[in-house]
């Protein structure tokens, strides 16, 4: 692929790691953010120490405070901002862009209130004459490993296969590889909902449980993620792939996962407000839990792990009590699909 110019919106850990991948592939990378000191640090020190203490970025990676400058003449735009601000940033991009680009996003969540997927938000806020079909970049990936060029395989999903192939070629190299997929609903819901299960897996660890419990929560978690996703229109096979079980394994078993660490702290008895304060980064699984719980009630989908985490976070129930209550009442068929089927 010839050299492309890409604006990466969001200089967090994942945005920074993906910027390095794109730079390694010879593309011009422009990182945009709204924290001036962080932008200055990237440009002057070539570091982003809030997320990576020992990593030095290539000098060719430039950071921008002005969105208009970052977007000028770009071929593609990659959103890597928290779910709660995706709509706001999309509005700003729509007001600033003056030409058609490839639009990608690599965030994982569902919008509170609307329950919408991120690609839907981008479709709503950025006019069709300024963008491609949205391409979702998602899968089992820790920024801490990608930034040191560890082997990573993830998915590029879009309703437009050509757009997905463009993104596949944009990112793929000797250590970072993308596989295309047309099931946008499946890839996005898998990426968002696995964060809830990771909180549950972390909570079990914090409570002192071992590998048996870990296997149980991951496997049963995959079942309820699949039930909700299929109800929303996803292909069930997607949940057996990289963006499904792959992402669930990496997020539900690793100390690199902030969702797992949040659950672990809750399981050890820390208060929720202290967990959020100490993390210093967005814990997407917490807000996604509320959205998923509301969707499960609305669509009649049986999601006991999500319900237990919801009760802990939003109803003040003790996490140990919530999980043990779930375990003591879960006498169900392994392949149930809805609340009605599970009774």
C-alpha positions as CSV (number, residue, x, y, z in Angstrom):
1,X,0.0,0.0,0.0
2,X,1.2,3.5,-0.8
3,X,1.8,5.9,2.0
4,X,-1.4,7.1,3.6
5,X,-2.1,10.0,6.0
6,X,-4.1,9.0,9.1
7,X,-5.6,11.1,11.9
8,X,-5.7,9.1,15.2
9,X,-8.2,10.7,17.5
10,X,-7.3,9.9,21.1
11,X,-3.8,9.7,22.5
12,X,-4.6,7.0,25.1
13,X,-2.8,3.7,25.4
14,X,-4.5,2.0,22.4
15,X,-4.5,5.1,20.2
16,X,-0.8,5.4,20.8
17,X,-0.1,1.8,20.2
18,X,-2.0,1.8,16.9
19,X,-0.3,5.0,15.9
20,X,3.0,3.1,16.2
21,X,1.7,0.2,14.1
22,X,0.7,2.6,11.3
23,X,4.0,4.5,11.6
24,X,5.9,1.2,11.3
25,X,4.1,0.6,8.0
26,X,5.3,3.9,6.6
27,X,2.2,6.0,6.9
28,X,2.0,9.6,8.1
29,X,0.4,9.5,11.6
30,X,-1.2,12.5,13.3
31,X,-2.4,12.0,16.8
32,X,-5.1,14.5,18.0
33,X,-5.9,15.1,21.7
34,X,-7.3,17.8,24.0
35,X,-4.7,17.7,26.8
36,X,-2.1,20.2,25.8
37,X,0.7,18.9,28.0
38,X,0.3,15.4,26.6
39,X,0.4,16.7,23.0
40,X,3.6,18.7,23.8
41,X,5.2,15.6,25.4
42,X,4.6,13.5,22.3
43,X,6.1,16.1,20.0
44,X,9.0,17.2,22.2
45,X,9.9,14.1,24.2
46,X,8.4,11.5,21.9
47,X,6.9,9.7,24.9
48,X,3.4,9.2,26.4
49,X,4.4,8.4,30.0
50,X,0.9,8.4,31.4
51,X,0.5,5.1,29.6
52,X,4.0,3.8,28.7
53,X,6.8,4.7,31.0
54,X,9.6,3.2,29.0
55,X,8.5,3.6,25.4
56,X,10.1,6.1,23.0
57,X,7.9,6.9,20.0
58,X,9.2,7.5,16.5
59,X,9.9,11.2,15.8
60,X,7.7,10.9,12.7
61,X,4.6,10.5,14.8
62,X,3.2,14.1,15.3
63,X,0.6,15.2,17.8
64,X,-2.0,18.0,17.2
65,X,-4.1,20.2,19.5
66,X,-6.1,21.6,16.6
67,X,-8.5,19.2,15.0
68,X,-8.6,21.1,11.7
69,X,-4.9,20.7,11.3
70,X,-5.0,17.1,12.2
71,X,-7.7,16.3,9.6
72,X,-6.4,18.5,6.8
73,X,-5.9,16.3,3.7
74,X,-6.0,12.9,5.5
75,X,-7.0,9.7,3.9
76,X,-8.4,8.0,7.0
77,X,-9.6,8.9,10.5
78,X,-9.3,6.5,13.4
79,X,-11.5,7.1,16.5
80,X,-9.9,5.8,19.7
81,X,-11.8,7.9,22.2
82,X,-13.9,6.8,25.2
83,X,-17.4,5.7,24.4
84,X,-19.0,8.6,26.3
85,X,-17.4,11.2,24.1
86,X,-17.6,9.4,20.7
87,X,-20.7,11.3,19.7
88,X,-19.2,14.7,20.6
89,X,-16.0,14.1,18.8
90,X,-17.9,12.8,15.8
91,X,-19.9,16.0,15.6
92,X,-16.6,18.0,15.7
93,X,-15.2,15.9,12.9
94,X,-18.3,16.3,10.8
95,X,-18.0,20.1,11.2
96,X,-14.3,20.1,10.3
97,X,-13.9,17.6,7.5
98,X,-14.0,19.0,3.9
99,X,-13.4,15.8,2.0
100,X,-14.4,12.1,2.0
101,X,-12.3,9.8,4.1
102,X,-12.2,6.2,5.5
103,X,-13.7,6.3,9.0
104,X,-12.5,3.6,11.5
105,X,-13.0,3.1,15.2
106,X,-11.1,1.0,17.7
107,X,-13.1,1.8,20.9
108,X,-15.2,-0.8,22.7
109,X,-18.5,0.1,24.4
110,X,-22.2,0.9,24.0
111,X,-23.5,4.4,24.4
112,X,-25.3,5.0,27.7
113,X,-29.0,6.1,27.3
114,X,-29.3,5.3,23.6
115,X,-27.8,1.8,23.9
116,X,-26.2,2.4,20.4
117,X,-23.1,0.8,19.0
118,X,-20.3,3.1,18.1
119,X,-20.5,2.6,14.4
120,X,-24.1,3.7,14.5
121,X,-23.2,6.9,16.3
122,X,-20.5,7.6,13.7
123,X,-23.1,6.9,10.9
124,X,-25.5,9.3,12.5
125,X,-23.1,12.1,13.1
126,X,-20.9,12.1,10.1
127,X,-22.7,12.7,6.8
128,X,-22.4,9.8,4.2
129,X,-20.8,12.1,1.7
130,X,-17.8,12.6,4.0
131,X,-17.1,9.0,4.9
132,X,-16.9,5.4,3.9
133,X,-18.9,2.6,5.6
134,X,-17.6,2.5,9.2
135,X,-14.8,0.0,9.8
136,X,-14.5,-1.5,13.3
137,X,-11.0,-2.5,14.5
138,X,-11.4,-4.9,17.4
139,X,-10.0,-8.1,18.9
140,X,-7.7,-9.6,21.5
141,X,-5.2,-6.9,22.1
142,X,-3.4,-5.3,25.0
143,X,-1.8,-1.9,24.1
144,X,1.1,-2.8,26.5
145,X,2.0,-5.7,24.2
146,X,1.3,-4.1,20.8
147,X,3.5,-1.2,21.7
148,X,6.5,-3.6,22.1
149,X,5.5,-5.2,18.8
150,X,4.3,-8.5,20.3
151,X,2.3,-10.7,17.9
152,X,-1.3,-9.5,17.7
153,X,-4.2,-10.7,15.5
154,X,-7.5,-8.8,15.4
155,X,-10.5,-8.0,13.1
156,X,-11.5,-5.3,10.7
157,X,-15.3,-5.4,10.3
158,X,-17.4,-3.4,7.9
159,X,-20.6,-3.7,5.8
160,X,-18.3,-2.7,2.9
161,X,-15.7,-5.5,2.4
162,X,-13.5,-3.2,0.3
163,X,-13.3,-0.7,3.2
164,X,-12.4,-3.6,5.5
165,X,-9.7,-4.8,3.1
166,X,-8.3,-1.2,2.9
167,X,-8.0,-1.1,6.7
168,X,-6.5,-4.7,6.8
169,X,-3.7,-3.5,4.4
170,X,-3.3,-0.3,6.3
171,X,-2.4,-2.0,9.6
172,X,-1.1,-5.5,8.7
173,X,2.7,-6.2,9.1
174,X,5.0,-8.9,10.5
175,X,3.6,-8.6,14.1
176,X,0.2,-7.1,13.6
177,X,-2.4,-8.8,11.4
178,X,-6.1,-8.1,10.7
179,X,-8.8,-10.5,9.4
180,X,-11.8,-9.1,7.7
181,X,-15.4,-9.7,8.8
182,X,-18.8,-8.3,7.6
183,X,-20.6,-8.8,10.9
184,X,-20.3,-5.4,12.4
185,X,-22.9,-6.0,15.1
186,X,-21.2,-9.1,16.3
187,X,-17.7,-7.6,16.4
188,X,-18.9,-4.5,18.2
189,X,-21.1,-6.2,20.7
190,X,-18.4,-8.8,21.5
191,X,-15.8,-6.1,22.1
192,X,-18.1,-4.1,24.3
193,X,-19.7,-6.9,26.3
194,X,-16.6,-8.9,27.1
195,X,-15.5,-6.0,29.4
196,X,-18.4,-6.9,31.7
197,X,-17.3,-10.5,32.0
198,X,-13.7,-9.3,32.6
199,X,-14.9,-7.4,35.6
200,X,-16.6,-10.6,36.9
201,X,-13.5,-12.7,36.3
202,X,-11.4,-10.1,38.1
203,X,-13.9,-10.1,41.0
204,X,-13.6,-13.9,41.4
205,X,-9.8,-13.6,41.5
206,X,-10.0,-10.9,44.1
207,X,-12.3,-13.1,46.2
208,X,-9.6,-15.8,46.1
209,X,-11.1,-18.2,43.6
210,X,-8.9,-20.2,41.2
211,X,-8.9,-21.5,37.6
212,X,-12.1,-23.5,37.9
213,X,-14.0,-20.3,38.6
214,X,-12.1,-18.4,35.9
215,X,-13.1,-21.0,33.3
216,X,-16.7,-20.9,34.5
217,X,-17.2,-17.2,34.3
218,X,-15.4,-16.9,30.9
219,X,-17.4,-19.8,29.3
220,X,-20.8,-18.8,30.8
221,X,-19.9,-15.2,30.0
222,X,-19.4,-16.0,26.4
223,X,-22.8,-17.7,26.3
224,X,-24.6,-14.6,27.6
225,X,-22.7,-12.3,25.3
226,X,-23.7,-14.4,22.4
227,X,-27.3,-14.5,23.4
228,X,-27.6,-10.7,23.6
229,X,-25.6,-10.2,20.4
230,X,-27.7,-12.7,18.4
231,X,-30.8,-11.0,19.7
232,X,-29.4,-7.7,18.3
233,X,-28.8,-9.3,14.9
234,X,-25.3,-10.7,15.1
235,X,-24.0,-13.9,13.6
236,X,-23.3,-16.4,16.4
237,X,-20.1,-17.6,14.7
238,X,-18.5,-14.2,15.3
239,X,-18.4,-15.0,19.0
240,X,-16.2,-18.0,18.4
241,X,-13.6,-15.8,16.6
242,X,-10.9,-13.3,17.4
243,X,-13.3,-10.5,18.4
244,X,-15.4,-12.9,20.5
245,X,-13.8,-15.6,22.5
246,X,-10.3,-14.3,21.6
247,X,-10.9,-10.9,23.1
248,X,-12.8,-12.4,26.1
249,X,-9.8,-14.6,27.0
250,X,-7.2,-11.8,26.8
251,X,-9.4,-9.4,28.7
252,X,-10.7,-11.8,31.3
253,X,-7.4,-13.3,32.3
254,X,-4.8,-10.6,32.3
255,X,-3.5,-7.9,34.7
256,X,-3.1,-5.7,31.7
257,X,-6.9,-5.4,31.5
258,X,-8.2,-2.4,33.5
259,X,-11.7,-4.1,33.6
260,X,-10.1,-7.2,35.1
261,X,-8.1,-5.1,37.6
262,X,-11.3,-3.2,38.5
263,X,-13.1,-6.4,39.2
264,X,-10.1,-7.8,41.2
265,X,-10.2,-4.7,43.4
266,X,-13.9,-5.0,44.0
267,X,-13.5,-8.6,44.9
268,X,-10.9,-7.7,47.4
269,X,-13.4,-5.3,49.0
270,X,-12.3,-1.9,47.6
271,X,-15.1,0.7,47.2
272,X,-16.2,1.4,43.6
273,X,-15.3,5.1,43.8
274,X,-11.8,4.3,45.0
275,X,-11.3,1.8,42.2
276,X,-12.3,4.3,39.6
277,X,-10.1,7.0,41.1
278,X,-7.0,4.7,41.4
279,X,-7.3,3.3,37.9
280,X,-6.7,6.7,36.2
281,X,-8.2,5.5,33.0
282,X,-11.7,4.9,31.7
283,X,-13.1,1.5,32.8
284,X,-15.5,0.9,29.9
285,X,-16.9,-2.3,31.5
286,X,-18.6,-0.3,34.3
287,X,-20.8,1.9,32.0
288,X,-21.3,-1.0,29.5
289,X,-22.8,-3.1,32.4
290,X,-25.6,-0.7,32.8
291,X,-26.4,-0.6,29.0
292,X,-26.2,-4.4,28.7
293,X,-28.4,-4.9,31.7
294,X,-31.0,-2.5,30.4
295,X,-30.8,-4.2,26.9
296,X,-31.2,-7.6,28.5
297,X,-34.3,-6.5,30.3
298,X,-35.7,-4.9,27.2
299,X,-35.0,-7.8,24.9
300,X,-35.7,-10.6,27.4
301,X,-32.2,-12.1,27.3
302,X,-30.9,-14.1,30.2
303,X,-27.6,-12.5,31.5
304,X,-26.9,-13.6,35.1
305,X,-23.3,-12.5,35.2
306,X,-24.1,-9.1,33.8
307,X,-27.0,-8.8,36.3
308,X,-24.7,-9.7,39.2
309,X,-22.1,-7.1,38.2
310,X,-24.9,-4.5,37.7
311,X,-26.3,-5.2,41.2
312,X,-22.8,-4.6,42.6
313,X,-22.1,-1.4,40.7
314,X,-25.5,0.3,40.5
315,X,-27.5,-1.2,43.4
316,X,-24.8,-1.3,46.1
317,X,-25.0,-5.1,46.5
318,X,-21.9,-6.7,48.0
319,X,-19.9,-8.3,45.1
320,X,-19.4,-11.5,47.0
321,X,-23.1,-11.8,47.8
322,X,-24.1,-11.0,44.2
323,X,-21.8,-13.6,42.7
324,X,-22.6,-16.3,45.2
325,X,-26.4,-15.6,44.8
326,X,-25.9,-16.0,41.0
327,X,-24.1,-19.4,41.5
328,X,-26.7,-20.7,43.9
329,X,-29.6,-20.0,41.6
330,X,-28.1,-20.9,38.2
331,X,-29.6,-24.3,37.6
332,X,-30.2,-24.0,33.8
333,X,-29.7,-25.7,30.5
334,X,-26.2,-24.9,29.1
335,X,-27.7,-23.8,25.7
336,X,-30.6,-21.5,26.9
337,X,-31.1,-18.3,24.8
338,X,-33.7,-16.1,26.5
339,X,-35.2,-15.5,29.9
340,X,-38.3,-17.5,28.9
341,X,-36.2,-20.4,27.7
342,X,-34.1,-20.4,30.8
343,X,-36.9,-20.7,33.3
